[in-house]
Amino acid sequence: MSGRSLFARARATGRLWNSALVVVDIAVVALATYAAYLARFDGSPPEPFARWMGPLAVGAAVLYVGAFALAGLYRLVLRYVGVDTLLRLLGAVAATAALLLVADLAMPLVDDVRPVPLGVLFFQALLVFLGSSGARLAARVFLYLRAMGASDGRRVLIVGAGSAGSLLLREIQARPDLGLTAIGFLDDDPALTGKTLSGVTVLGTTEDLAAIAARLGVEEIVVALPSAPRDRIRALLNAAADLGIETRVMPPLVIAKGSVSLRDLRPVEVEDLLGREPTPIDVEQVRETVAGKVVAVTGAAGSIGAELCRQIASLGPKRLLLLEVDETRLYELWLELETCAPALAEMHICDIRDAAKLDALFAEHQPELVLHAAAYKHVPLMELEPAEAVKTNVGGTVNVIEACKRHGVERFVLISTDKAVAPANTMGLTKQLAERVMLEAARCCDLNAVAVRFGNVLASRGSVVPIFEEQLRHGGPLTVTHPDVTRYFMTIPEAARLVLQAQAIGSAGDIFVLEMGEPVKIADLARKMIALSGVPADIEFVGLRPGEKLHEVLVSDAERLVPTGREKILRVETTGMPDAGFAEQIERLLGAADAADDSAIRALLALEADGGAPSQEV
């Protein structure tokens, strides 16, 4: 049965239970009225009073049921009946009893006798409260016992025995239709070990996860720690992935609404496994380079370009120029920016290979800061199309820098890649040349040009993670090039933040490397994504693709990294600078690309690459 049909059935069941409560409440009022008369008159009400018993029962039933409806007592989720429900019920009973009292006092006396003795109204109200509250508590107990009896569901271990875990347990126990059975808690507070919540025991701490999961045959783990630090959550999720157990996560702030639904839980995302604590940056220092200035971003609708634009928009630029060839993504980005910074961004369809268009745009808008993110990055495809890689990654960079020089741009930032280090493929070679073009401009011209070099970006277009996710949606297999291949990873927002910080501290000719942490084995990443998704997919090793390295490096043998004083940002010190004939060499390479002479391009790239023959770093 689908999740939607289960939800519809649950709603229908809830309406049936609340409709039954209306009938129960009417019966409770009738019985309470009769019992109140018996209690007031010692079991035998005299005739002048007995004749009012029936009308009082009918009128009181209408008023009590109406008051209960206004108090929302027929819209309850019965499995969550608690003190708040009893307080609402008490208020509705008190209001109805007061109304009946006023009506009784307003009625004329009959033979100097009040139609309904005040004691009857008091006893009636007390019995109605006890009977109606008892009916609701009995319904909750019944639902709880029924859920407890459903012990053949999917075996779930809840990590976190706090308020979030407790609410989640209530949801699981009250919804046997979900097919889940909570078999225990884990919590890092040792004082909770051995204690029980709603009949479920805290079995140990998270250090015991592997042993408990194996001993109890855990089929799913739910991490109910919405306010825990990210590094703690990441460690838990990696441990669960290593065990091969499907895992879901409770997002932050879910418990603010006072209840938890299984629909609130989300599957584990790769950022949960590989993401890091956000690196603090000096926002004010970055703002000084952006605020009040015209900023242009090439490749604006790409993964990095778009995130740069989002973050720049919050720093108060005078205008933000979006330069992009992908019209659909460009328009989507512009619409997004319009919602947070209206009238700030301007769309321009602009190919960086079109020098005339770039010159016209720079002449018209006079940008002061240019972030150059446009590039071809797909390694195997660039092996097939070296001319396109040269025309975009080298020629496009030349065009942007020439436009910067002609129109007085204050600061130019090249978004580079670790594949430019000891390059083993056309894409890496062209990005290395782009760095050298930047260095040449910084050396001979009055242009504050810097480069920022980093590795793979999680969830970016063309990266391995979206490919794995798509393969999982189709049941696998997940294709990995080599069992030992590793890559560095960073989240898109973190990469953009560090790029902005690096450009704010850079001087002409600086190349910065973002500290990427430990390299990740792609086969291990694939196994974890399979385990956490619950999809029984296989891994297929397809062999390294043309130009692909087994391991990436962040600096070459001719370079070394020095601190910058900013966390996770390092400066490259290099002895390799463009020689006197570099400009002529670039002209020859661009000429070969225009002629689509792939053989000449590959020969020229091999000659011009810094450091000699390409390295297959292992």
C-alpha positions as CSV (number, residue, x, y, z in Angstrom):
1,M,0.0,0.0,0.0
2,S,1.4,3.4,-0.9
3,G,2.2,6.1,1.6
4,R,-0.6,8.3,0.3
5,S,-3.2,5.5,0.7
6,L,-1.9,4.8,4.2
7,F,-2.3,8.4,5.1
8,A,-5.8,8.6,3.7
9,R,-6.8,5.5,5.6
10,A,-5.4,6.9,8.8
11,R,-7.4,10.1,8.3
12,A,-10.6,8.1,7.7
13,T,-10.0,6.0,10.8
14,G,-9.5,9.2,12.8
15,R,-12.8,10.7,11.6
16,L,-14.5,7.4,12.5
17,W,-13.1,7.5,16.1
18,N,-14.1,11.1,16.6
19,S,-17.6,10.4,15.3
20,A,-17.9,7.6,17.7
21,L,-16.9,10.0,20.5
22,V,-19.9,12.2,19.7
23,V,-22.2,9.3,20.4
24,V,-20.3,8.3,23.5
25,D,-20.5,11.9,24.8
26,I,-24.3,12.0,24.3
27,A,-24.6,8.7,26.2
28,V,-22.3,10.0,28.9
29,V,-24.4,13.2,29.4
30,A,-27.6,11.2,29.6
31,L,-26.2,8.7,32.1
32,A,-24.6,11.6,34.1
33,T,-27.9,13.4,34.3
34,Y,-29.7,10.3,35.5
35,A,-26.9,9.5,38.0
36,A,-26.9,13.1,39.3
37,Y,-30.6,13.0,40.1
38,L,-30.2,9.6,41.9
39,A,-27.2,11.0,43.9
40,R,-29.1,14.2,44.8
41,F,-32.3,12.5,45.9
42,D,-30.8,9.3,47.4
43,G,-31.9,7.1,44.6
44,S,-35.5,8.3,44.2
45,P,-36.1,11.8,42.8
46,P,-39.7,13.1,43.7
47,E,-42.2,13.9,41.0
48,P,-41.8,17.7,40.7
49,F,-38.1,17.2,39.9
50,A,-38.3,13.9,38.0
51,R,-40.3,15.4,35.2
52,W,-37.3,17.7,34.3
53,M,-34.9,14.8,34.0
54,G,-35.5,14.1,30.3
55,P,-35.6,17.7,29.1
56,L,-32.4,18.4,31.1
57,A,-30.6,15.4,29.6
58,V,-31.5,16.5,26.0
59,G,-30.7,20.1,26.5
60,A,-27.4,19.3,28.3
61,A,-26.4,16.8,25.6
62,V,-26.8,19.5,22.9
63,L,-24.9,22.1,24.9
64,Y,-22.1,19.8,26.0
65,V,-21.5,18.3,22.6
66,G,-21.6,21.8,21.0
67,A,-19.0,23.1,23.6
68,F,-16.8,20.1,23.0
69,A,-16.9,20.7,19.3
70,L,-16.0,24.4,19.7
71,A,-13.1,23.3,22.0
72,G,-11.7,21.0,19.2
73,L,-12.3,17.8,21.1
74,Y,-13.7,16.1,18.0
75,R,-10.6,16.9,15.9
76,L,-8.1,15.1,18.2
77,V,-5.4,12.7,17.2
78,L,-6.5,10.2,19.9
79,R,-3.0,8.6,20.2
80,Y,-1.8,12.0,21.5
81,V,-4.5,12.6,24.1
82,G,-2.8,14.1,27.2
83,V,-3.0,16.8,29.8
84,D,-3.8,19.5,27.2
85,T,-6.8,17.5,26.1
86,L,-8.1,17.2,29.7
87,L,-7.7,20.9,30.3
88,R,-9.7,21.7,27.2
89,L,-12.3,19.2,28.3
90,L,-12.4,20.8,31.7
91,G,-12.9,24.3,30.3
92,A,-15.7,23.1,28.0
93,V,-17.5,21.3,30.9
94,A,-17.1,24.4,33.1
95,A,-18.5,26.7,30.5
96,T,-21.5,24.5,29.7
97,A,-22.3,24.0,33.4
98,A,-22.2,27.8,33.9
99,L,-24.6,28.2,31.0
100,L,-27.0,25.6,32.4
101,L,-26.8,27.3,35.8
102,V,-27.7,30.7,34.3
103,A,-30.6,29.1,32.4
104,D,-31.8,27.4,35.6
105,L,-31.6,30.6,37.6
106,A,-33.5,32.5,34.9
107,M,-36.4,30.0,34.9
108,P,-39.5,30.8,37.0
109,L,-40.0,28.8,40.2
110,V,-42.6,26.0,40.1
111,D,-44.5,25.7,43.4
112,D,-41.6,27.7,45.0
113,V,-39.2,25.0,43.8
114,R,-36.4,25.5,41.3
115,P,-36.8,23.2,38.3
116,V,-33.3,21.7,38.5
117,P,-31.6,21.7,41.8
118,L,-28.1,23.2,41.8
119,G,-26.7,20.0,43.2
120,V,-27.9,18.1,40.1
121,L,-26.0,20.5,37.8
122,F,-22.9,20.1,39.9
123,F,-23.0,16.3,39.9
124,Q,-23.9,16.2,36.2
125,A,-20.9,18.4,35.3
126,L,-18.5,16.3,37.4
127,L,-19.8,13.0,35.9
128,V,-19.6,14.4,32.4
129,F,-16.0,15.4,32.8
130,L,-15.1,12.1,34.3
131,G,-17.0,10.1,31.7
132,S,-15.8,12.0,28.6
133,S,-12.2,12.2,29.8
134,G,-12.3,8.5,30.6
135,A,-13.6,7.7,27.1
136,R,-10.8,9.5,25.5
137,L,-8.1,8.0,27.7
138,A,-9.6,4.6,27.1
139,A,-9.3,5.2,23.4
140,R,-5.7,6.1,23.7
141,V,-5.0,3.0,25.8
142,F,-6.7,0.8,23.3
143,L,-4.7,2.3,20.4
144,Y,-1.5,1.9,22.4
145,L,-2.2,-1.8,23.3
146,R,-3.1,-2.5,19.7
147,A,0.2,-0.9,18.5
148,M,2.2,-2.9,21.1
149,G,0.6,-6.0,19.8
150,A,1.9,-5.4,16.3
151,S,5.4,-6.7,17.0
152,D,6.2,-8.1,13.5
153,G,7.0,-4.8,11.9
154,R,10.3,-3.5,10.5
155,R,12.7,-3.4,13.5
156,V,13.7,0.2,14.2
157,L,16.4,1.5,16.5
158,I,16.0,5.1,17.6
159,V,19.2,7.1,18.3
160,G,18.3,9.8,20.9
161,A,16.1,9.2,23.9
162,G,15.2,12.9,24.4
163,S,12.0,14.7,23.6
164,A,12.4,14.1,19.8
165,G,13.0,10.4,20.2
166,S,10.1,10.1,22.6
167,L,7.7,11.8,20.2
168,L,8.9,9.6,17.4
169,L,8.3,6.5,19.6
170,R,4.7,7.7,20.3
171,E,4.1,8.0,16.5
172,I,5.5,4.5,15.8
173,Q,3.5,2.9,18.6
174,A,0.2,4.6,17.7
175,R,0.5,3.8,14.0
176,P,0.6,0.0,13.5
177,D,-0.3,0.6,9.9
178,L,3.3,2.0,9.3
179,G,4.7,-1.5,9.8
180,L,7.4,-0.4,12.2
181,T,8.4,-1.7,15.6
182,A,10.7,0.3,17.9
183,I,13.0,-2.2,19.6
184,G,15.1,0.2,21.6
185,F,16.9,3.5,22.1
186,L,20.6,4.5,22.0
187,D,21.6,7.6,23.9
188,D,25.0,9.1,24.8
189,D,23.9,9.9,28.3
190,P,25.0,6.8,30.3
191,A,22.5,7.6,33.1
192,L,19.7,6.7,30.7
193,T,21.0,3.2,29.9
194,G,18.5,0.6,31.2
195,K,15.7,3.0,31.6
196,T,12.5,2.7,29.6
197,L,10.3,5.1,27.6
198,S,6.8,3.9,27.0
199,G,7.9,0.3,27.4
200,V,11.0,0.7,25.1
201,T,14.4,0.3,26.8
202,V,17.5,2.5,26.3
203,L,19.9,-0.2,25.3
204,G,23.2,1.7,25.5
205,T,25.2,4.5,24.0
206,T,26.1,5.2,20.4
207,E,29.4,3.4,21.0
208,D,27.3,0.2,21.2
209,L,25.6,0.7,17.8
210,A,27.4,-2.1,15.9
211,A,27.0,-4.7,18.7
212,I,23.3,-3.9,19.4
213,A,22.4,-3.7,15.7
214,A,23.9,-7.2,15.1
215,R,22.4,-8.7,18.2
216,L,18.9,-7.5,17.7
217,G,18.7,-7.6,13.9
218,V,18.1,-3.9,13.4
219,E,16.6,-3.2,10.0
220,E,16.4,0.6,10.2
221,I,18.0,3.3,12.2
222,V,16.4,6.7,12.9
223,V,18.6,9.5,14.2
224,A,16.4,11.6,16.4
225,L,18.9,14.3,17.4
226,P,17.7,17.4,15.6
227,S,19.8,19.8,17.6
228,A,23.1,17.7,17.8
229,P,26.3,19.1,16.3
230,R,26.9,18.2,12.7
231,D,30.1,16.3,13.3
232,R,28.3,14.0,15.8
233,I,25.5,13.3,13.3
234,R,28.1,12.7,10.6
235,A,29.9,10.1,12.7
236,L,26.6,8.3,13.5
237,L,25.6,8.2,9.9
238,N,28.9,6.9,8.7
239,A,28.8,4.2,11.4
240,A,25.3,3.2,10.2
241,A,26.5,3.2,6.6
242,D,29.4,1.0,7.5
243,L,26.9,-1.5,9.0
244,G,24.8,-1.4,5.8
245,I,21.7,-0.4,7.6
246,E,19.1,2.0,6.1
247,T,19.0,5.2,8.0
248,R,16.8,8.3,8.3
249,V,17.3,11.6,10.0
250,M,15.1,13.9,11.9
251,P,15.7,17.5,10.6
252,P,16.3,20.4,13.1
253,L,13.3,22.2,14.6
254,V,10.8,19.4,13.8
255,I,9.8,19.0,17.4
256,A,8.9,22.7,17.7
257,K,5.3,21.7,16.6
258,G,5.0,19.3,19.5
259,S,4.6,16.1,17.4
260,V,6.6,14.1,15.0
261,S,5.3,12.3,11.9
262,L,7.3,9.7,9.9
263,R,6.8,12.0,7.0
264,D,9.1,14.5,8.8
265,L,12.0,12.2,8.5
266,R,14.3,12.5,5.6
267,P,16.7,10.1,3.9
268,V,20.4,10.6,4.5
269,E,22.1,12.8,1.9
270,V,25.7,12.6,0.9
271,E,26.4,16.0,2.5
272,D,25.5,14.3,5.8
273,L,28.4,11.9,5.3
274,L,31.0,14.2,3.9
275,G,30.0,17.7,4.9
276,R,32.0,19.6,7.5
277,E,31.2,22.1,10.1
278,P,30.8,25.5,8.4
279,T,34.1,27.5,8.3
280,P,33.7,30.9,9.8
281,I,34.8,33.7,7.4
282,D,35.4,37.4,8.0
283,V,32.1,38.6,6.5
284,E,33.0,42.3,7.0
285,Q,36.3,41.9,5.2
286,V,34.5,40.2,2.3
287,R,31.8,42.8,2.3
288,E,34.4,45.5,1.8
289,T,35.4,44.0,-1.5
290,V,31.7,43.6,-2.7
291,A,29.5,46.3,-1.1
292,G,28.5,49.1,-3.4
293,K,30.4,47.6,-6.4
294,V,29.4,46.1,-9.7
295,V,30.1,42.4,-9.6
296,A,30.2,40.1,-12.7
297,V,30.1,36.3,-12.5
298,T,30.8,34.2,-15.5
299,G,29.2,30.8,-15.6
300,A,26.7,32.3,-13.2
301,A,24.1,29.5,-13.5
302,G,26.6,26.7,-12.8
303,S,26.8,25.0,-9.4
304,I,29.6,27.2,-8.0
305,G,28.6,30.3,-10.0
306,A,25.0,30.2,-8.7
307,E,26.1,29.8,-5.1
308,L,28.5,32.7,-5.5
309,C,25.7,34.9,-6.8
310,R,23.5,33.9,-3.8
311,Q,26.1,34.8,-1.3
312,I,27.2,38.0,-3.1
313,A,23.6,39.2,-3.2
314,S,23.6,39.3,0.6
315,L,26.7,41.5,0.8
316,G,25.2,44.7,-0.7
317,P,26.7,45.0,-4.2
318,K,25.6,47.9,-6.4
319,R,24.7,45.5,-9.3
320,L,25.2,41.8,-10.0
321,L,25.9,40.8,-13.6
322,L,24.9,37.2,-14.4
323,L,26.9,36.0,-17.5
324,E,25.9,32.6,-18.8
325,V,25.2,30.7,-22.0
326,D,22.5,28.3,-20.5
327,E,19.4,30.4,-20.9
328,T,17.1,28.2,-18.8
329,R,19.3,28.0,-15.8
330,L,20.2,31.7,-16.2
331,Y,16.5,32.7,-16.0
332,E,15.9,30.3,-13.1
333,L,18.7,31.9,-11.1
334,W,17.5,35.4,-11.9
335,L,14.0,34.5,-10.7
336,E,15.5,33.1,-7.5
337,L,17.6,36.2,-6.8
338,E,14.6,38.5,-7.5
339,T,12.9,37.0,-4.5
340,C,15.7,37.9,-2.1
341,A,17.3,40.9,-3.7
342,P,14.9,42.5,-6.2
343,A,16.3,44.6,-9.1
344,L,19.9,43.6,-8.1
345,A,20.8,41.0,-10.7
346,E,20.9,41.5,-14.5
347,M,20.8,38.6,-16.9
348,H,23.1,38.4,-19.9
349,I,23.5,35.5,-22.3
350,C,27.2,35.7,-22.9
351,D,29.7,33.1,-24.2
352,I,33.1,33.9,-22.8
353,R,34.5,32.8,-26.2
354,D,32.8,35.9,-27.7
355,A,35.4,38.6,-26.9
356,A,33.3,41.3,-28.6
357,K,30.3,40.6,-26.4
358,L,32.4,40.6,-23.3
359,D,34.0,43.9,-24.3
360,A,30.6,45.5,-24.9
361,L,29.2,44.3,-21.6
362,F,32.2,45.5,-19.6
363,A,32.2,48.8,-21.4
364,E,28.5,49.3,-20.6
365,H,28.5,48.1,-16.9
366,Q,32.1,48.7,-15.8
367,P,32.3,45.8,-13.3
368,E,34.8,46.3,-10.5
369,L,35.0,42.6,-9.3
370,V,34.9,39.7,-11.8
371,L,34.5,36.1,-10.6
372,H,35.4,33.7,-13.5
373,A,33.6,30.4,-12.9
374,A,32.7,29.5,-16.5
375,A,34.6,26.5,-17.8
376,Y,34.3,23.0,-19.3
377,K,35.0,20.5,-16.5
378,H,34.0,17.1,-17.7
379,V,37.2,15.1,-18.0
380,P,36.2,12.3,-20.4
381,L,34.2,14.6,-22.7
382,M,37.1,17.1,-22.9
383,E,39.4,14.2,-24.0
384,L,37.0,13.8,-26.9
385,E,36.7,17.5,-27.6
386,P,40.1,19.1,-26.9
387,A,39.5,22.1,-29.2
388,E,36.4,23.0,-27.2
389,A,38.3,22.7,-23.9
390,V,41.0,25.0,-25.2
391,K,38.6,27.6,-26.7
392,T,36.6,27.8,-23.4
393,N,39.1,27.2,-20.6
394,V,42.0,29.0,-22.2
395,G,40.6,31.3,-24.8
396,G,37.6,32.2,-22.7
397,T,39.9,33.1,-19.7
398,V,42.1,35.2,-22.0
399,N,39.0,37.1,-23.3
400,V,37.7,37.8,-19.8
401,I,41.1,39.0,-18.5
402,E,41.6,41.2,-21.6
403,A,38.2,42.8,-20.9
404,C,39.2,43.3,-17.3
405,K,42.4,45.0,-18.4
406,R,40.7,47.3,-20.9
407,H,37.9,48.4,-18.6
408,G,39.7,48.9,-15.3
409,V,38.4,46.0,-13.3
410,E,39.8,46.2,-9.8
411,R,39.9,42.5,-9.0
412,F,39.7,39.3,-11.0
413,V,39.2,35.8,-9.5
414,L,39.7,32.6,-11.4
415,I,37.9,29.5,-10.2
416,S,40.4,26.7,-10.7
417,T,40.6,23.0,-9.9
418,D,43.0,20.5,-8.3
419,K,43.0,18.8,-11.8
420,A,45.3,21.6,-12.9
421,V,48.0,20.1,-10.7
422,A,50.3,17.6,-12.4
423,P,47.5,17.4,-15.1
424,A,46.9,14.0,-16.7
425,N,44.0,15.1,-19.0
426,T,43.0,17.8,-21.4
427,M,40.7,19.5,-18.9
428,G,43.4,19.7,-16.3
429,L,46.0,21.0,-18.8
430,T,43.7,23.7,-20.0
431,K,42.9,24.8,-16.4
432,Q,46.6,24.9,-15.7
433,L,47.1,27.2,-18.6
434,A,44.2,29.3,-17.4
435,E,46.1,29.7,-14.1
436,R,49.2,30.7,-16.0
437,V,47.3,33.2,-18.1
438,M,46.1,34.7,-14.8
439,L,49.7,34.8,-13.5
440,E,50.9,36.5,-16.6
441,A,48.2,39.2,-16.3
442,A,49.1,39.8,-12.7
443,R,52.8,40.0,-13.5
444,C,52.7,42.4,-16.5
445,C,49.5,44.4,-16.1
446,D,47.8,46.5,-13.4
447,L,45.3,43.8,-12.6
448,N,44.7,42.3,-9.1
449,A,44.2,38.8,-10.4
450,V,44.1,35.7,-8.1
451,A,43.0,32.1,-8.5
452,V,41.3,29.7,-6.1
453,R,41.9,26.0,-6.6
454,F,39.7,23.3,-5.0
455,G,38.5,19.7,-5.7
456,N,35.2,18.1,-6.4
457,V,32.1,19.9,-5.1
458,L,29.3,17.7,-3.7
459,A,26.1,17.7,-5.7
460,S,27.5,19.9,-8.4
461,R,26.5,19.3,-12.0
462,G,28.4,16.4,-13.4
463,S,29.9,15.2,-10.1
464,V,29.7,11.6,-9.0
465,V,27.1,12.1,-6.3
466,P,24.1,13.1,-8.5
467,I,25.1,10.2,-10.9
468,F,25.0,7.7,-8.0
469,E,21.7,9.1,-6.8
470,E,20.2,8.7,-10.3
471,Q,21.5,5.2,-10.6
472,L,20.0,4.4,-7.2
473,R,16.6,5.7,-8.4
474,H,16.8,3.1,-11.1
475,G,17.9,0.3,-8.8
476,G,21.6,0.3,-9.7
477,P,24.2,-0.7,-10.4
478,L,26.5,2.1,-9.2
479,T,29.4,2.5,-11.6
480,V,32.8,3.2,-10.1
481,T,35.9,3.5,-12.2
482,H,38.4,1.8,-9.9
483,P,38.3,0.1,-6.5
484,D,41.0,2.5,-5.2
485,V,40.1,5.8,-6.8
486,T,39.9,8.7,-4.4
487,R,38.7,12.3,-4.6
488,Y,38.5,15.4,-2.4
489,F,35.0,16.7,-1.7
490,M,33.6,20.0,-0.5
491,T,30.0,21.3,-0.2
492,I,28.9,24.0,-2.7
493,P,28.1,26.6,0.0
494,E,31.5,26.1,1.8
495,A,33.4,26.3,-1.5
496,A,31.7,29.6,-2.4
497,R,32.3,31.1,1.1
498,L,36.0,30.2,1.0
499,V,36.3,31.6,-2.6
500,L,34.9,34.9,-1.4
501,Q,37.2,35.0,1.6
502,A,40.2,34.1,-0.5
503,Q,39.6,36.8,-3.0
504,A,39.3,39.3,-0.2
505,I,42.8,38.6,1.2
506,G,44.5,38.0,-2.1
507,S,47.2,40.0,-3.8
508,A,48.0,40.0,-7.5
509,G,49.3,36.6,-8.6
510,D,48.1,34.7,-5.6
511,I,46.9,31.1,-6.0
512,F,44.9,29.8,-3.1
513,V,44.1,26.2,-2.2
514,L,41.1,25.4,-0.1
515,E,41.8,22.8,2.5
516,M,39.8,19.8,1.4
517,G,40.2,17.4,4.3
518,E,40.9,13.8,3.8
519,P,40.3,12.2,0.3
520,V,37.3,10.0,0.0
521,K,37.4,6.5,-1.6
522,I,34.7,6.6,-4.2
523,A,33.9,2.8,-3.8
524,D,33.3,3.4,0.0
525,L,31.1,6.4,-0.8
526,A,29.1,4.2,-3.2
527,R,28.7,1.5,-0.6
528,K,27.5,4.0,2.0
529,M,25.0,5.6,-0.3
530,I,23.6,2.1,-1.2
531,A,23.3,1.1,2.5
532,L,21.7,4.3,3.7
533,S,19.2,4.4,0.8
534,G,17.9,0.9,1.4
535,V,18.2,0.1,-2.3
536,P,19.8,-3.3,-2.9
537,A,22.1,-2.1,-5.6
538,D,25.5,-3.5,-6.8
539,I,28.7,-1.7,-7.5
540,E,30.2,-2.2,-11.0
541,F,33.9,-1.3,-11.6
542,V,34.2,0.0,-15.2
543,G,37.9,1.1,-15.3
544,L,39.5,4.5,-15.3
545,R,38.3,6.7,-18.1
546,P,40.6,8.5,-20.6
547,G,42.6,11.1,-18.8
548,E,41.4,10.2,-15.3
549,K,43.8,9.9,-12.4
550,L,43.6,7.5,-9.6
551,H,44.2,10.1,-7.0
552,E,44.1,13.9,-7.1
553,V,46.7,16.2,-5.5
554,L,46.4,19.8,-4.5
555,V,50.0,21.0,-5.2
556,S,52.7,20.0,-7.6
557,D,56.3,19.2,-6.8
558,A,57.3,22.7,-7.7
559,E,54.8,24.2,-5.2
560,R,54.3,24.4,-1.5
561,L,51.5,25.5,0.7
562,V,51.8,28.3,3.3
563,P,49.3,29.5,5.8
564,T,47.2,32.6,5.1
565,G,46.0,33.2,8.6
566,R,42.5,32.2,7.5
567,E,41.1,28.8,8.4
568,K,41.1,26.2,5.6
569,I,42.7,28.7,3.1
570,L,46.3,28.1,2.0
571,R,48.5,30.1,-0.4
572,V,50.5,28.4,-3.1
573,E,54.2,29.3,-3.4
574,T,55.4,28.4,-6.8
575,T,58.6,28.6,-8.8
576,G,56.9,28.1,-12.1
577,M,56.1,31.4,-13.9
578,P,55.1,32.0,-17.5
579,D,58.2,32.4,-19.7
580,A,58.8,35.3,-22.2
581,G,57.2,33.4,-25.1
582,F,54.1,32.3,-23.2
583,A,51.7,34.7,-25.1
584,E,52.9,33.4,-28.5
585,Q,52.5,29.8,-27.3
586,I,48.9,30.5,-26.3
587,E,48.2,32.1,-29.7
588,R,49.4,29.0,-31.4
589,L,47.3,26.8,-29.2
590,L,44.2,28.9,-29.8
591,G,44.9,28.8,-33.5
592,A,45.0,25.0,-33.5
593,A,41.8,25.0,-31.6
594,D,40.1,27.3,-34.1
595,A,41.4,24.9,-36.9
596,A,40.0,21.9,-34.9
597,D,43.5,20.3,-35.2
598,D,43.3,17.9,-32.3
599,S,46.7,16.4,-32.9
600,A,48.4,19.8,-32.9
601,I,46.4,20.7,-29.7
602,R,47.6,17.6,-27.9
603,A,51.1,18.2,-28.9
604,L,51.1,21.9,-27.9
605,L,49.4,21.0,-24.6
606,A,52.1,18.4,-23.8
607,L,54.8,21.0,-24.6
608,E,53.3,23.8,-22.7
609,A,52.2,22.0,-19.6
610,D,54.1,23.0,-16.5
611,G,56.2,20.2,-15.0
612,G,56.8,18.1,-18.1
613,A,54.9,14.9,-18.8
614,P,51.5,14.4,-17.2
615,S,51.6,12.5,-13.9
616,Q,49.4,9.6,-13.0
617,E,49.6,10.2,-9.2
618,V,48.9,7.0,-7.3
